[in-house]
């Protein structure tokens, strides 16, 4: 049987943490930044964890994680 291929789009967006959770970047930080206040933009720079409900779907896209 051939190797499982990981979803390349997902592979560029998610990383695994040491404890096995999945890390992601926050959305809404790529353009139209002038109307967003500084506090909001600073919060969007920080990474966060994928929610429990979405974790299964991400793991299916990335068999290596």
PQR file of N, CA, C, O and H, with PARSE charges and radii, in Angstrom:
ATOM      1  N   UNK A   1       0.843  -1.189   0.000 -0.4000 1.5000
ATOM      2  CA  UNK A   1       0.000   0.000   0.000 -0.0000 2.0000
ATOM      3  C   UNK A   1       0.886   1.249   0.000  0.5500 1.7000
ATOM      4  O   UNK A   1       1.896   1.286   0.704 -0.5500 1.4000
ATOM      5  N   UNK A   2       0.520   2.274  -0.784 -0.4000 1.5000
ATOM      6  CA  UNK A   2       1.368   3.471  -0.844 -0.0000 2.0000
ATOM      7  C   UNK A   2       1.333   4.273   0.453  0.5500 1.7000
ATOM      8  O   UNK A   2       0.452   4.102   1.296 -0.5500 1.4000
ATOM      9  H   UNK A   2      -0.300   2.244  -1.356  0.4000 1.0000
ATOM     10  N   UNK A   3       2.312   5.141   0.580 -0.4000 1.5000
ATOM     11  CA  UNK A   3       2.379   6.003   1.764 -0.0000 2.0000
ATOM     12  C   UNK A   3       1.199   6.963   1.790  0.5500 1.7000
ATOM     13  O   UNK A   3       0.662   7.325   0.744 -0.5500 1.4000
ATOM     14  H   UNK A   3       3.028   5.280  -0.105  0.4000 1.0000
ATOM     15  N   UNK A   4       0.794   7.376   2.998 -0.4000 1.5000
ATOM     16  CA  UNK A   4      -0.244   8.384   3.148 -0.0000 2.0000
ATOM     17  C   UNK A   4       0.356   9.745   2.789  0.5500 1.7000
ATOM     18  O   UNK A   4       1.456  10.077   3.229 -0.5500 1.4000
ATOM     19  H   UNK A   4       1.231   7.081   3.849  0.4000 1.0000
ATOM     20  N   UNK A   5      -0.362  10.520   1.998 -0.4000 1.5000
ATOM     21  CA  UNK A   5       0.105  11.860   1.665 -0.0000 2.0000
ATOM     22  C   UNK A   5      -0.536  12.850   2.621  0.5500 1.7000
ATOM     23  O   UNK A   5      -1.745  12.809   2.851 -0.5500 1.4000
ATOM     24  H   UNK A   5      -1.256  10.249   1.641  0.4000 1.0000
ATOM     25  N   UNK A   6       0.273  13.734   3.177 -0.4000 1.5000
ATOM     26  CA  UNK A   6      -0.294  14.763   4.051 -0.0000 2.0000
ATOM     27  C   UNK A   6      -0.809  15.904   3.188  0.5500 1.7000
ATOM     28  O   UNK A   6      -0.285  16.158   2.104 -0.5500 1.4000
ATOM     29  H   UNK A   6       1.255  13.767   2.991  0.4000 1.0000
ATOM     30  N   UNK A   7      -1.832  16.586   3.671 -0.4000 1.5000
ATOM     31  CA  UNK A   7      -2.394  17.743   2.991 -0.0000 2.0000
ATOM     32  C   UNK A   7      -1.360  18.871   3.068  0.5500 1.7000
ATOM     33  O   UNK A   7      -1.056  19.357   4.158 -0.5500 1.4000
ATOM     34  H   UNK A   7      -2.257  16.380   4.552  0.4000 1.0000
ATOM     35  N   UNK A   8      -0.828  19.283   1.934 -0.4000 1.5000
ATOM     36  CA  UNK A   8       0.287  20.230   1.926 -0.0000 2.0000
ATOM     37  C   UNK A   8      -0.127  21.608   2.419  0.5500 1.7000
ATOM     38  O   UNK A   8       0.684  22.311   3.022 -0.5500 1.4000
ATOM     39  H   UNK A   8      -1.075  18.888   1.049  0.4000 1.0000
ATOM     40  N   UNK A   9      -1.370  22.008   2.177 -0.4000 1.5000
ATOM     41  CA  UNK A   9      -1.849  23.287   2.689 -0.0000 2.0000
ATOM     42  C   UNK A   9      -1.891  23.281   4.200  0.5500 1.7000
ATOM     43  O   UNK A   9      -1.519  24.262   4.844 -0.5500 1.4000
ATOM     44  H   UNK A   9      -2.028  21.437   1.688  0.4000 1.0000
ATOM     45  N   UNK A  10      -2.347  22.173   4.770 -0.4000 1.5000
ATOM     46  CA  UNK A  10      -2.427  22.051   6.226 -0.0000 2.0000
ATOM     47  C   UNK A  10      -1.028  21.944   6.840  0.5500 1.7000
ATOM     48  O   UNK A  10      -0.786  22.448   7.937 -0.5500 1.4000
ATOM     49  H   UNK A  10      -2.649  21.376   4.248  0.4000 1.0000
ATOM     50  N   UNK A  11      -0.114  21.286   6.127 -0.4000 1.5000
ATOM     51  CA  UNK A  11       1.243  21.102   6.647 -0.0000 2.0000
ATOM     52  C   UNK A  11       1.957  22.437   6.834  0.5500 1.7000
ATOM     53  O   UNK A  11       2.819  22.566   7.703 -0.5500 1.4000
ATOM     54  H   UNK A  11      -0.311  20.878   5.236  0.4000 1.0000
ATOM     55  N   UNK A  12       1.597  23.437   6.016 -0.4000 1.5000
ATOM     56  CA  UNK A  12       2.225  24.744   6.131 -0.0000 2.0000
ATOM     57  C   UNK A  12       1.613  25.586   7.242  0.5500 1.7000
ATOM     58  O   UNK A  12       2.207  26.576   7.667 -0.5500 1.4000
ATOM     59  H   UNK A  12       0.896  23.333   5.310  0.4000 1.0000
ATOM     60  N   UNK A  13       0.427  25.202   7.718 -0.4000 1.5000
ATOM     61  CA  UNK A  13      -0.301  26.021   8.680 -0.0000 2.0000
ATOM     62  C   UNK A  13      -0.246  25.535  10.115  0.5500 1.7000
ATOM     63  O   UNK A  13      -0.467  26.322  11.036 -0.5500 1.4000
ATOM     64  H   UNK A  13      -0.056  24.397   7.373  0.4000 1.0000
ATOM     65  N   UNK A  14       0.041  24.268  10.329 -0.4000 1.5000
ATOM     66  CA  UNK A  14      -0.013  23.702  11.676 -0.0000 2.0000
ATOM     67  C   UNK A  14       1.317  23.107  12.098  0.5500 1.7000
ATOM     68  O   UNK A  14       2.054  22.558  11.278 -0.5500 1.4000
ATOM     69  H   UNK A  14       0.220  23.629   9.581  0.4000 1.0000
ATOM     70  N   UNK A  15       1.618  23.222  13.393 -0.4000 1.5000
ATOM     71  CA  UNK A  15       2.797  22.602  13.983 -0.0000 2.0000
ATOM     72  C   UNK A  15       2.361  21.864  15.242  0.5500 1.7000
ATOM     73  O   UNK A  15       1.333  22.189  15.838 -0.5500 1.4000
ATOM     74  H   UNK A  15       1.019  23.667  14.058  0.4000 1.0000
ATOM     75  N   UNK A  16       3.138  20.885  15.636 -0.4000 1.5000
ATOM     76  CA  UNK A  16       2.822  20.137  16.847 -0.0000 2.0000
ATOM     77  C   UNK A  16       3.598  20.713  18.025  0.5500 1.7000
ATOM     78  O   UNK A  16       4.735  21.155  17.864 -0.5500 1.4000
ATOM     79  H   UNK A  16       3.972  20.621  15.152  0.4000 1.0000
ATOM     80  N   UNK A  17       2.988  20.711  19.211 -0.4000 1.5000
ATOM     81  CA  UNK A  17       3.684  21.157  20.410 -0.0000 2.0000
ATOM     82  C   UNK A  17       4.360  19.953  21.074  0.5500 1.7000
ATOM     83  O   UNK A  17       4.174  18.815  20.642 -0.5500 1.4000
ATOM     84  H   UNK A  17       2.063  20.352  19.342  0.4000 1.0000
ATOM     85  N   UNK A  18       5.126  20.205  22.099 -0.4000 1.5000
ATOM     86  CA  UNK A  18       5.811  19.122  22.796 -0.0000 2.0000
ATOM     87  C   UNK A  18       4.852  18.151  23.457  0.5500 1.7000
ATOM     88  O   UNK A  18       5.140  16.957  23.549 -0.5500 1.4000
ATOM     89  H   UNK A  18       5.278  21.129  22.450  0.4000 1.0000
ATOM     90  N   UNK A  19       3.707  18.656  23.919 -0.4000 1.5000
ATOM     91  CA  UNK A  19       2.744  17.803  24.611 -0.0000 2.0000
ATOM     92  C   UNK A  19       1.791  17.097  23.648  0.5500 1.7000
ATOM     93  O   UNK A  19       0.946  16.312  24.078 -0.5500 1.4000
ATOM     94  H   UNK A  19       3.473  19.626  23.844  0.4000 1.0000
ATOM     95  N   UNK A  20       1.924  17.375  22.329 -0.4000 1.5000
ATOM     96  CA  UNK A  20       1.100  16.681  21.352 -0.0000 2.0000
ATOM     97  C   UNK A  20      -0.093  17.465  20.855  0.5500 1.7000
ATOM     98  O   UNK A  20      -0.799  17.003  19.958 -0.5500 1.4000
ATOM     99  H   UNK A  20       2.610  18.013  21.980  0.4000 1.0000
ATOM    100  N   UNK A  21      -0.339  18.637  21.412 -0.4000 1.5000
ATOM    101  CA  UNK A  21      -1.426  19.473  20.893 -0.0000 2.0000
ATOM    102  C   UNK A  21      -0.977  20.083  19.572  0.5500 1.7000
ATOM    103  O   UNK A  21       0.194  19.977  19.210 -0.5500 1.4000
ATOM    104  H   UNK A  21       0.234  19.012  22.141  0.4000 1.0000
ATOM    105  N   UNK A  22      -1.904  20.726  18.842 -0.4000 1.5000
ATOM    106  CA  UNK A  22      -1.590  21.306  17.546 -0.0000 2.0000
ATOM    107  C   UNK A  22      -1.700  22.820  17.632  0.5500 1.7000
ATOM    108  O   UNK A  22      -2.695  23.369  18.107 -0.5500 1.4000
ATOM    109  H   UNK A  22      -2.855  20.812  19.136  0.4000 1.0000
ATOM    110  N   UNK A  23      -0.647  23.479  17.157 -0.4000 1.5000
ATOM    111  CA  UNK A  23      -0.532  24.931  17.238 -0.0000 2.0000
ATOM    112  C   UNK A  23      -0.934  25.543  15.905  0.5500 1.7000
ATOM    113  O   UNK A  23      -0.693  24.953  14.852 -0.5500 1.4000
ATOM    114  H   UNK A  23       0.161  23.033  16.772  0.4000 1.0000
ATOM    115  N   UNK A  24      -1.547  26.726  15.944 -0.4000 1.5000
ATOM    116  CA  UNK A  24      -1.941  27.425  14.724 -0.0000 2.0000
ATOM    117  C   UNK A  24      -1.740  28.923  14.894  0.5500 1.7000
ATOM    118  O   UNK A  24      -1.615  29.424  16.011 -0.5500 1.4000
ATOM    119  H   UNK A  24      -1.742  27.205  16.799  0.4000 1.0000
ATOM    120  N   UNK A  25      -1.710  29.631  13.765 -0.4000 1.5000
ATOM    121  CA  UNK A  25      -1.664  31.086  13.783 -0.0000 2.0000
ATOM    122  C   UNK A  25      -3.087  31.612  13.828  0.5500 1.7000
ATOM    123  O   UNK A  25      -4.023  30.902  13.462 -0.5500 1.4000
ATOM    124  H   UNK A  25      -1.812  29.224  12.857  0.4000 1.0000
ATOM    125  N   UNK A  26      -3.256  32.847  14.272 -0.4000 1.5000
ATOM    126  CA  UNK A  26      -4.582  33.458  14.293 -0.0000 2.0000
ATOM    127  C   UNK A  26      -4.899  34.086  12.936  0.5500 1.7000
ATOM    128  O   UNK A  26      -3.997  34.495  12.205 -0.5500 1.4000
ATOM    129  H   UNK A  26      -2.495  33.424  14.569  0.4000 1.0000
ATOM    130  N   UNK A  27      -6.170  34.155  12.615 -0.4000 1.5000
ATOM    131  CA  UNK A  27      -6.617  34.742  11.349 -0.0000 2.0000
ATOM    132  C   UNK A  27      -6.728  36.268  11.488  0.5500 1.7000
ATOM    133  O   UNK A  27      -6.547  36.818  12.574 -0.5500 1.4000
ATOM    134  H   UNK A  27      -6.902  33.823  13.209  0.4000 1.0000
ATOM    135  N   UNK A  28      -7.027  36.931  10.380 -0.4000 1.5000
ATOM    136  CA  UNK A  28      -7.296  38.382  10.315 -0.0000 2.0000
ATOM    137  C   UNK A  28      -6.064  39.249  10.577  0.5500 1.7000
ATOM    138  O   UNK A  28      -6.197  40.361  11.087 -0.5500 1.4000
ATOM    139  H   UNK A  28      -7.174  36.484   9.498  0.4000 1.0000
ATOM    140  N   UNK A  29      -4.886  38.767  10.241 -0.4000 1.5000
ATOM    141  CA  UNK A  29      -3.694  39.582  10.466 -0.0000 2.0000
ATOM    142  C   UNK A  29      -2.884  39.748   9.182  0.5500 1.7000
ATOM    143  O   UNK A  29      -1.682  40.009   9.235 -0.5500 1.4000
ATOM    144  H   UNK A  29      -4.779  37.864   9.827  0.4000 1.0000
ATOM    145  N   UNK A  30      -3.541  39.596   8.026 -0.4000 1.5000
ATOM    146  CA  UNK A  30      -2.774  39.653   6.781 -0.0000 2.0000
ATOM    147  C   UNK A  30      -2.964  40.956   6.007  0.5500 1.7000
ATOM    148  O   UNK A  30      -2.049  41.386   5.306 -0.5500 1.4000
ATOM    149  H   UNK A  30      -4.517  39.384   7.984  0.4000 1.0000
ATOM    150  N   UNK A  31      -4.126  41.591   6.118 -0.4000 1.5000
ATOM    151  CA  UNK A  31      -4.343  42.838   5.379 -0.0000 2.0000
ATOM    152  C   UNK A  31      -5.433  43.656   6.075  0.5500 1.7000
ATOM    153  O   UNK A  31      -6.056  43.196   7.031 -0.5500 1.4000
ATOM    154  H   UNK A  31      -4.869  41.242   6.688  0.4000 1.0000
ATOM    155  N   UNK A  32      -5.650  44.877   5.578 -0.4000 1.5000
ATOM    156  CA  UNK A  32      -6.595  45.847   6.174 -0.0000 2.0000
ATOM    157  C   UNK A  32      -6.269  46.030   7.654  0.5500 1.7000
ATOM    158  O   UNK A  32      -7.141  45.893   8.513 -0.5500 1.4000
ATOM    159  H   UNK A  32      -5.144  45.251   4.801  0.4000 1.0000
ATOM    160  N   UNK A  33      -5.011  46.340   7.941 -0.4000 1.5000
ATOM    161  CA  UNK A  33      -4.568  46.472   9.325 -0.0000 2.0000
ATOM    162  C   UNK A  33      -4.751  47.889   9.866  0.5500 1.7000
ATOM    163  O   UNK A  33      -4.626  48.104  11.071 -0.5500 1.4000
ATOM    164  H   UNK A  33      -4.303  46.451   7.244  0.4000 1.0000
ATOM    165  N   UNK A  34      -5.043  48.855   8.998 -0.4000 1.5000
ATOM    166  CA  UNK A  34      -5.131  50.243   9.457 -0.0000 2.0000
ATOM    167  C   UNK A  34      -6.326  50.466  10.369  0.5500 1.7000
ATOM    168  O   UNK A  34      -6.246  51.265  11.302 -0.5500 1.4000
ATOM    169  H   UNK A  34      -5.145  48.680   8.019  0.4000 1.0000
ATOM    170  N   UNK A  35      -7.420  49.783  10.119 -0.4000 1.5000
ATOM    171  CA  UNK A  35      -8.614  49.996  10.944 -0.0000 2.0000
ATOM    172  C   UNK A  35      -8.598  49.171  12.237  0.5500 1.7000
ATOM    173  O   UNK A  35      -9.434  49.389  13.114 -0.5500 1.4000
ATOM    174  H   UNK A  35      -7.485  49.134   9.361  0.4000 1.0000
ATOM    175  N   UNK A  36      -7.670  48.242  12.361 -0.4000 1.5000
ATOM    176  CA  UNK A  36      -7.574  47.426  13.576 -0.0000 2.0000
ATOM    177  C   UNK A  36      -6.671  48.129  14.580  0.5500 1.7000
ATOM    178  O   UNK A  36      -5.610  48.640  14.221 -0.5500 1.4000
ATOM    179  H   UNK A  36      -6.991  48.065  11.648  0.4000 1.0000
ATOM    180  N   UNK A  37      -7.098  48.152  15.839 -0.4000 1.5000
ATOM    181  CA  UNK A  37      -6.277  48.859  16.823 -0.0000 2.0000
ATOM    182  C   UNK A  37      -5.048  48.033  17.188  0.5500 1.7000
ATOM    183  O   UNK A  37      -4.991  46.829  16.937 -0.5500 1.4000
ATOM    184  H   UNK A  37      -7.960  47.737  16.130  0.4000 1.0000
ATOM    185  N   UNK A  38      -4.078  48.699  17.778 -0.4000 1.5000
ATOM    186  CA  UNK A  38      -2.772  48.087  18.058 -0.0000 2.0000
ATOM    187  C   UNK A  38      -2.893  46.889  18.979  0.5500 1.7000
ATOM    188  O   UNK A  38      -2.202  45.888  18.794 -0.5500 1.4000
ATOM    189  H   UNK A  38      -4.124  49.677  17.982  0.4000 1.0000
ATOM    190  N   UNK A  39      -3.761  46.985  19.965 -0.4000 1.5000
ATOM    191  CA  UNK A  39      -3.944  45.883  20.909 -0.0000 2.0000
ATOM    192  C   UNK A  39      -4.433  44.621  20.193  0.5500 1.7000
ATOM    193  O   UNK A  39      -3.976  43.512  20.471 -0.5500 1.4000
ATOM    194  H   UNK A  39      -4.322  47.799  20.116  0.4000 1.0000
ATOM    195  N   UNK A  40      -5.363  44.817  19.276 -0.4000 1.5000
ATOM    196  CA  UNK A  40      -5.906  43.676  18.523 -0.0000 2.0000
ATOM    197  C   UNK A  40      -4.843  43.054  17.628  0.5500 1.7000
ATOM    198  O   UNK A  40      -4.744  41.829  17.545 -0.5500 1.4000
ATOM    199  H   UNK A  40      -5.734  45.717  19.049  0.4000 1.0000
ATOM    200  N   UNK A  41      -4.042  43.889  16.951 -0.4000 1.5000
ATOM    201  CA  UNK A  41      -2.995  43.375  16.068 -0.0000 2.0000
ATOM    202  C   UNK A  41      -1.928  42.628  16.853  0.5500 1.7000
ATOM    203  O   UNK A  41      -1.394  41.620  16.388 -0.5500 1.4000
ATOM    204  H   UNK A  41      -4.122  44.884  17.019  0.4000 1.0000
ATOM    205  N   UNK A  42      -1.620  43.128  18.049 -0.4000 1.5000
ATOM    206  CA  UNK A  42      -0.639  42.456  18.906 -0.0000 2.0000
ATOM    207  C   UNK A  42      -1.160  41.078  19.336  0.5500 1.7000
ATOM    208  O   UNK A  42      -0.401  40.110  19.364 -0.5500 1.4000
ATOM    209  H   UNK A  42      -2.054  43.946  18.426  0.4000 1.0000
ATOM    210  N   UNK A  43      -2.436  40.991  19.664 -0.4000 1.5000
ATOM    211  CA  UNK A  43      -3.046  39.705  20.043 -0.0000 2.0000
ATOM    212  C   UNK A  43      -3.037  38.724  18.884  0.5500 1.7000
ATOM    213  O   UNK A  43      -2.856  37.523  19.080 -0.5500 1.4000
ATOM    214  H   UNK A  43      -3.053  41.778  19.640  0.4000 1.0000
ATOM    215  N   UNK A  44      -3.236  39.241  17.665 -0.4000 1.5000
ATOM    216  CA  UNK A  44      -3.287  38.374  16.485 -0.0000 2.0000
ATOM    217  C   UNK A  44      -1.918  37.808  16.119  0.5500 1.7000
ATOM    218  O   UNK A  44      -1.831  36.796  15.424 -0.5500 1.4000
ATOM    219  H   UNK A  44      -3.384  40.217  17.505  0.4000 1.0000
ATOM    220  N   UNK A  45      -0.840  38.460  16.584 -0.4000 1.5000
ATOM    221  CA  UNK A  45       0.505  37.940  16.308 -0.0000 2.0000
ATOM    222  C   UNK A  45       0.773  36.641  17.045  0.5500 1.7000
ATOM    223  O   UNK A  45       1.534  35.797  16.572 -0.5500 1.4000
ATOM    224  H   UNK A  45      -0.910  39.282  17.149  0.4000 1.0000
ATOM    225  N   UNK A  46       0.153  36.480  18.198 -0.4000 1.5000
ATOM    226  CA  UNK A  46       0.427  35.302  19.035 -0.0000 2.0000
ATOM    227  C   UNK A  46      -0.219  34.064  18.438  0.5500 1.7000
ATOM    228  O   UNK A  46      -1.305  34.138  17.863 -0.5500 1.4000
ATOM    229  H   UNK A  46      -0.465  37.166  18.583  0.4000 1.0000
ATOM    230  N   UNK A  47       0.447  32.929  18.573 -0.4000 1.5000
ATOM    231  CA  UNK A  47      -0.139  31.673  18.112 -0.0000 2.0000
ATOM    232  C   UNK A  47      -1.035  31.106  19.204  0.5500 1.7000
ATOM    233  O   UNK A  47      -0.950  31.508  20.364 -0.5500 1.4000
ATOM    234  H   UNK A  47       1.330  32.868  19.039  0.4000 1.0000
ATOM    235  N   UNK A  48      -1.889  30.174  18.824 -0.4000 1.5000
ATOM    236  CA  UNK A  48      -2.813  29.560  19.771 -0.0000 2.0000
ATOM    237  C   UNK A  48      -2.967  28.088  19.413  0.5500 1.7000
ATOM    238  O   UNK A  48      -2.410  27.627  18.417 -0.5500 1.4000
ATOM    239  H   UNK A  48      -1.958  29.846  17.881  0.4000 1.0000
ATOM    240  N   UNK A  49      -3.709  27.361  20.213 -0.4000 1.5000
ATOM    241  CA  UNK A  49      -3.917  25.941  19.964 -0.0000 2.0000
ATOM    242  C   UNK A  49      -5.197  25.717  19.173  0.5500 1.7000
ATOM    243  O   UNK A  49      -6.147  26.493  19.273 -0.5500 1.4000
ATOM    244  H   UNK A  49      -4.161  27.736  21.023  0.4000 1.0000
ATOM    245  N   UNK A  50      -5.209  24.646  18.383 -0.4000 1.5000
ATOM    246  CA  UNK A  50      -6.404  24.244  17.660 -0.0000 2.0000
ATOM    247  C   UNK A  50      -7.411  23.730  18.679  0.5500 1.7000
ATOM    248  O   UNK A  50      -7.035  23.035  19.624 -0.5500 1.4000
ATOM    249  H   UNK A  50      -4.437  24.016  18.302  0.4000 1.0000
ATOM    250  N   UNK A  51      -8.686  24.064  18.499 -0.4000 1.5000
ATOM    251  CA  UNK A  51      -9.702  23.629  19.452 -0.0000 2.0000
ATOM    252  C   UNK A  51      -9.855  22.109  19.410  0.5500 1.7000
ATOM    253  O   UNK A  51      -9.532  21.467  18.411 -0.5500 1.4000
ATOM    254  H   UNK A  51      -8.991  24.629  17.732  0.4000 1.0000
ATOM    255  N   UNK A  52     -10.350  21.550  20.508 -0.4000 1.5000
ATOM    256  CA  UNK A  52     -10.516  20.103  20.623 -0.0000 2.0000
ATOM    257  C   UNK A  52     -11.404  19.555  19.509  0.5500 1.7000
ATOM    258  O   UNK A  52     -11.143  18.476  18.977 -0.5500 1.4000
ATOM    259  H   UNK A  52     -10.612  22.071  21.320  0.4000 1.0000
ATOM    260  N   UNK A  53     -12.453  20.298  19.158 -0.4000 1.5000
ATOM    261  CA  UNK A  53     -13.398  19.816  18.145 -0.0000 2.0000
ATOM    262  C   UNK A  53     -12.772  19.749  16.754  0.5500 1.7000
ATOM    263  O   UNK A  53     -13.187  18.928  15.936 -0.5500 1.4000
ATOM    264  H   UNK A  53     -12.665  21.175  19.590  0.4000 1.0000
ATOM    265  N   UNK A  54     -11.785  20.595  16.469 -0.4000 1.5000
ATOM    266  CA  UNK A  54     -11.145  20.607  15.154 -0.0000 2.0000
ATOM    267  C   UNK A  54      -9.893  19.747  15.087  0.5500 1.7000
ATOM    268  O   UNK A  54      -9.371  19.486  14.003 -0.5500 1.4000
ATOM    269  H   UNK A  54     -11.448  21.262  17.133  0.4000 1.0000
ATOM    270  N   UNK A  55      -9.412  19.308  16.239 -0.4000 1.5000
ATOM    271  CA  UNK A  55      -8.138  18.599  16.277 -0.0000 2.0000
ATOM    272  C   UNK A  55      -8.171  17.302  15.476  0.5500 1.7000
ATOM    273  O   UNK A  55      -7.187  16.964  14.819 -0.5500 1.4000
ATOM    274  H   UNK A  55      -9.836  19.519  17.119  0.4000 1.0000
ATOM    275  N   UNK A  56      -9.274  16.577  15.517 -0.4000 1.5000
ATOM    276  CA  UNK A  56      -9.377  15.308  14.795 -0.0000 2.0000
ATOM    277  C   UNK A  56      -9.243  15.527  13.289  0.5500 1.7000
ATOM    278  O   UNK A  56      -8.555  14.769  12.605 -0.5500 1.4000
ATOM    279  H   UNK A  56     -10.074  16.853  16.050  0.4000 1.0000
ATOM    280  N   UNK A  57      -9.904  16.569  12.774 -0.4000 1.5000
ATOM    281  CA  UNK A  57      -9.844  16.866  11.342 -0.0000 2.0000
ATOM    282  C   UNK A  57      -8.428  17.233  10.907  0.5500 1.7000
ATOM    283  O   UNK A  57      -7.983  16.831   9.832 -0.5500 1.4000
ATOM    284  H   UNK A  57     -10.463  17.185  13.329  0.4000 1.0000
ATOM    285  N   UNK A  58      -7.726  17.990  11.735 -0.4000 1.5000
ATOM    286  CA  UNK A  58      -6.355  18.394  11.406 -0.0000 2.0000
ATOM    287  C   UNK A  58      -5.440  17.175  11.413  0.5500 1.7000
ATOM    288  O   UNK A  58      -4.571  17.050  10.551 -0.5500 1.4000
ATOM    289  H   UNK A  58      -8.087  18.317  12.608  0.4000 1.0000
ATOM    290  N   UNK A  59      -5.625  16.288  12.366 -0.4000 1.5000
ATOM    291  CA  UNK A  59      -4.790  15.076  12.434 -0.0000 2.0000
ATOM    292  C   UNK A  59      -5.015  14.164  11.233  0.5500 1.7000
ATOM    293  O   UNK A  59      -4.088  13.484  10.793 -0.5500 1.4000
ATOM    294  H   UNK A  59      -6.331  16.390  13.067  0.4000 1.0000
ATOM    295  N   UNK A  60      -6.235  14.141  10.698 -0.4000 1.5000
ATOM    296  CA  UNK A  60      -6.494  13.333   9.498 -0.0000 2.0000
ATOM    297  C   UNK A  60      -5.763  13.903   8.284  0.5500 1.7000
ATOM    298  O   UNK A  60      -5.304  13.155   7.420 -0.5500 1.4000
ATOM    299  H   UNK A  60      -6.988  14.694  11.055  0.4000 1.0000
ATOM    300  N   UNK A  61      -5.656  15.243   8.223 -0.4000 1.5000
ATOM    301  CA  UNK A  61      -4.942  15.881   7.117 -0.0000 2.0000
ATOM    302  C   UNK A  61      -3.442  15.703   7.246  0.5500 1.7000
ATOM    303  O   UNK A  61      -2.725  15.726   6.246 -0.5500 1.4000
ATOM    304  H   UNK A  61      -6.028  15.851   8.924  0.4000 1.0000
ATOM    305  N   UNK A  62      -2.953  15.523   8.487 -0.4000 1.5000
ATOM    306  CA  UNK A  62      -1.522  15.418   8.743 -0.0000 2.0000
ATOM    307  C   UNK A  62      -1.220  14.131   9.502  0.5500 1.7000
ATOM    308  O   UNK A  62      -1.161  14.152  10.731 -0.5500 1.4000
ATOM    309  H   UNK A  62      -3.536  15.504   9.299  0.4000 1.0000
ATOM    310  N   UNK A  63      -1.030  13.030   8.819 -0.4000 1.5000
ATOM    311  CA  UNK A  63      -0.794  11.767   9.507 -0.0000 2.0000
ATOM    312  C   UNK A  63       0.477  11.736  10.359  0.5500 1.7000
ATOM    313  O   UNK A  63       0.581  10.932  11.285 -0.5500 1.4000
ATOM    314  H   UNK A  63      -1.078  13.013   7.820  0.4000 1.0000
ATOM    315  N   UNK A  64       1.440  12.604  10.052 -0.4000 1.5000
ATOM    316  CA  UNK A  64       2.705  12.607  10.799 -0.0000 2.0000
ATOM    317  C   UNK A  64       2.560  13.212  12.181  0.5500 1.7000
ATOM    318  O   UNK A  64       3.354  12.898  13.067 -0.5500 1.4000
ATOM    319  H   UNK A  64       1.356  13.257   9.300  0.4000 1.0000
ATOM    320  N   UNK A  65       1.548  14.091  12.401 -0.4000 1.5000
ATOM    321  CA  UNK A  65       1.389  14.748  13.714 -0.0000 2.0000
ATOM    322  C   UNK A  65       0.783  13.822  14.727  0.5500 1.7000
ATOM    323  O   UNK A  65       0.582  14.211  15.878 -0.5500 1.4000
ATOM    324  H   UNK A  65       0.902  14.346  11.681  0.4000 1.0000
TER
END
